[in-house]
Amino acid sequence: MELLTINKEMPHFLAFNLHEPFVLINELKKIVKDLKQKNPNLNNYRLMDVGFTANKKDISQMRLYFIKKSL
């Protein structure tokens, strides 16, 4: 099993709407789609989990955890 973690800056729009599940899911779909377009190797992976970390600065981070698809 291969795991991959991508650290990404959380968009400000998403940071203010974390309490809205519908907005959160739609934004995550857009982010993953954009990442897969930029890096075609990610097409072999699927999103497994998302973690949100509070940064001491004004910018929050999110971690996208991917797992390799089985054949």
PyMOL commands that set and color helices and strands:
alter all, ss='L'
color gray80, all
select helices_A, chain A and resi 12-16+21-38+40-44
alter helices_A, ss='H'
color red, helices_A
select strands_A, chain A and resi 3-9+45-53+61-68
alter strands_A, ss='S'
color yellow, strands_A
deselect
rebuild
show_as cartoon
